[in-house]
Amino acid sequence: MRALATHKAARGLLDDAAVLDWPLGLQLVATHDMLVEGVHYTADCPATDVAWKLLAVNLSDLAAMGAKPVGVLLGAAIGSSRPVDWPDAFATGLGRALEAFAVPMLGGDTVRGGVQTVLALTALGSVPAGSALSRGGASAGDDLWVSGTIGDAGLGLAVANGAGLPADAGRKALRRYRGPTPRLALGQALRGLATAAMDVSDGLALDAARLAHASGAAAEIRLADVPLSDFAPGSEADRLAHVSAGDDYELLFAAPAERRDAILAAASQAKTQVTRIGQLSPASPGAAIAQSVRLIGFSGERLQPARLGYEHE
């Protein structure tokens, strides 16, 4: 991994830590996410794709805060079940991902240990002081928006686990599952416009409930308006499954109705599709997170999926 740490702050990995210059007027944004073999990716997933996803999911957290990436630090415990050339392939994939998102590697640690591979990344970003987006801050009446398309990664996971889809659709879905795109440009463009934001990692329905709850409101999502890829089935039942599937890594955000034109202009600037999927409404007193989202079916009735999304243990 030494070849990846070329930024001057990494100091050639000759010292115990990186040394970063930090301009006045900026705040540090830090996040840390892990990928565990058999939990976050399948054992047969190519090492290059695992590396891309590890970086992407961390950068997605920065995007949700409106932050610009500054650098990352890697922690990798390569499992004994991985072939001897796996670390080299992983490093190649990570190098490609770092280059694609123009993010420097600042340091970290890599070891061999255990049976399963456990990968962790710390991503650092910056925002102008006081401008970071958060999950709280939205109000009843705000529009609810989402970037990109929803449910592709859930279909991709099904393909990875052996489910059958038409060949072209299966390839596209698997690509979305293994290679998410963090919406960095959109996140930065939404500073000062969005009243609340987060990335969709555990399912649109569950994450909408979390955003609404943090804002002291309830979220209402119109299933017919949830954006889907052209290869994704779009029946009402299918859409219920899509909004409760995870790993989309799109941005979910709220903004007042009078900012609709500004939101569309910001999305155009960021070259990212956004769709208005509902709105926030007043919360019921004492409502739990799971009660903070309402899914509205094609005929206007309220629907309830078997689960809202992926719940961490």
N, C-alpha and C positions, 0 to 999 in steps of 0.2 A: 504493500500500500504506500510505501515511501514515495514512489514515483508520482502519486496523485497529489501529494502535499507540496505544491510548488509556490503557494502564496507566501509572501515575506513574513506574514504573521506566524506561519508554521515553523519558521526558523530552521528549516531543513530537518525537522524532527530531532534535532540535536539536544534540545532542552526538555525540561519536564512539562512545559506548558506553552501554549501559543500566547503571543503578545499582540493585542489589537489596538490600533489607534481608534478613538471614539470621538467623533466631532461633537462640539457643543450644540445643544438644541435638539438632539436626537435621543430617543429612548430605546433601550435594549428590549427585544422580544425574544424569548427563549422557549423552545419546545423540545420534547424528548418522546420518541415513539419506538416501539419494538415490533419486530416480526419474528414469529416462532414457527419453525417447520411443523407442518401438520395442523397448525391453528390458523395462521394468516396466509399460508400458501401451501400448495400440495407438494409432496416429496419429489414429483417429476417435473416441477416448474424449473425452466432453465435458469442457471445462476445469473445470467445477464438480466433476466426479467425480475428476479428477486432483488437485485441491486437497484434497478430502476424504481421498483415499487417502494423500497425502503426510503430512498431519497424523496420520492414524490409525496408519500403520505406525511412526511415531516414538513415539506414545503407547503403542503395544503393547509397545515395549521397556521403557518406564517401568512398565507394568503387570506385566511379567515380573519386575521387581525389587521389586514391592510399593510403588512410589513414587507420590506424589501430584504431578501436574503443577504446575509453578510458572510456566512461560512458554516461549515458543519464539522462535527467530531464523531468518529465512528467507534462503536464497540462491537466486536464480532467474536462469538465463540462458535467455531466451525465444528460441527458434529462428526463423530467417527464414521457415521453412515455415508458421508459425502466422499466421492472419489478424490484422489490426490490432486486432480487438476481443477477441482471446483473452486478453490480460492482464487486461482488465476482468472478463471472465467468471471467470477464475481467482481474482481478488481477491474476487468475490462468493461463490464457492464456499468459499474459505478463511475468509471472514468467518462464513459459516453453520457451518462445522465448528468454528471457535474458540468460537462461541457455544454450540454443542451440547455441547461438552466442557468449557465454562467455563474456557478456557485463554487467557491474554493473549498478544498479540504484543508482543515486546520490541524488535524491530528487525531489521535484515538489509540485504540489497542486491539490487536487481533490475536486469538489463542485457539488452540485445538482442545476440545474438551466435551465430555458427555457424548450421548448418542445423537440427539437432535441438535440442529443448528439454531442458535439464538442470536439475533442481530438487533442492534440498537443504534440509534443515531440521535445526536443532539444538534438541532438547527438553531442558528442565531440570526436574528433579523433586526431591522431598525425602522422606526417610524418617527416623524416629527413629533415633538413633545405634545402630549395631550390628544393625539389624533388616532390612537389605536382603536380599532373596532372591537366590540364585545358582544356577548350574547344578550346582555341586558340593555335597556335603553329604548326599546321600541314601545309603542303605545297602541291601545285599541284604536282601530281605524286605519292603521298603517297597512299598506300593501305588503304581500308576501311574494317574494321572487325566488327563482332558482336558476342557476346557470346550466348550460349544456343539456344533457338528457339523463333520464333516471331509469334505473333498472338494468342497464347493460351489464354491469359487473355481476349482478346476481345471476343473470343468464350465463355469463362467462364462468362463474363458479360451478354452475350446474354442468356446463360442458366439461370443465376440468374434472368433475366427479363422474363423468361417463354418460351424461344425458345427451340425447340426440337432438340436434338442430340441423337445418339445412346447412350444407358445407360452408357457404359464404357467410351466413349469419353466425355460425359457430365460431369461425375465425375472428370475425369482428367483435363478438361478445367476449371471447377469450382475451383478445388484445386489450379491451377496456378493463377487464378484471386484472390482468397482469401489468398493464402499463397505463395507470391513471395519469391525468394531466392536472397538476395543481394550477389553480386559476390566479396566479400571482398578479398579472397585469390588472385583472378585474378587481381584485381585492384592494390594490393601491388606488385604482380609479374611484372606488366607492367611499374612500375617506371623505368625510364631510357630507355625504349623501345618505348612506345607509344609517339607520338608527340602531340596528343590531345585525350581527352576522355570525355565521359559523360554517364549517364545512360539513358536508353530508358523508359521514363515515359509517354510521350504524343503521342507516335507513332514513329516508326522507320523513316518514311519519314520526318516528321517535325523535329525530333531531329537531323537527319543527315543534314538537311538544316541549323539548328542552329549551329552545330559544324563547318560546312563548312564556313558559314558566319563569325563566330568568327575568323576563320583562314584566312579569305580573299580569299576563294576558293569556288568552287562548288563541290557538291557531285554527283557521278553517281552510281546508285545502279542497279544491274542486278537482276530482280525479280526472275529469274530461280535459282539464287544462294542463295536466302534468306532461311535460315534453318527453316524447319517446323517440328512439332511433327508428329508422324505417324498417329494421329487421325485428323489432320487438313487438310481440303480440299486444293488441291494444284493447281487449275486452275489459269490462268492468272488473271481472275477477282477476284478469292478468294485471291490471293496474294496481289492484290491492296488493298483489304479490310484489310488484315493482317498488312500491313506496315503502315496503317493509324489508326490502333487501338492502344490504350494506355495500360498502366499498366503492360508491360512486365518486367520492371526492370532488363533488361540485360545491359551489357556494350557495347557501341559503341565506337570504337577507331580507330585511324589512325596511320600508321607507314610506314617508307620507305620500298620499296620492298626488299632491301638487308637484312632486319631484319625478313623475313618470318620464317626462321628456328628458330630464337631466340623466336619469338612470339609463335610458336607451342610448343617449349620447355617450355616456361613460362606457357602456358595454361595446358600442361601436368602436370607440377609441381603443379598447382592450381587445378588439377582434374576437369577442366571445358572445355567443347567443345567450340571452336571458329571457325568461318567461314569467309572467305574472300568474301565479297559481292560486291565489286566495287572499285572505286578509287576516288581521288580528282583531279580536273582539274582546270585550270585558271577560275577565276570568270569574269562574264561580268561586265564592269564598271557600278557602281551605282546599281547593282542588289539588290533587296530586299531579305529578308530571304526566302520568299516563292518561289523565283526564283533561289535559291541556291541549289536545288536538282533536279536531272533528273532520272526518273524511266524508265528503259529500259525493254521492253517486250520480250517475247520469240523469236520473229522474228527480234529483234534489233531495233524496232520502239520505240519512246518516248511516254510514256503514262502519263496521268494526272488523279489522283483520284478526286472524288468530293471534298474531303478535305484532307490535308496532315496529320492531327492529331487533338488532342484535344487542342483548344485554350483557355487559361484561360481568364476570364473576367478582 
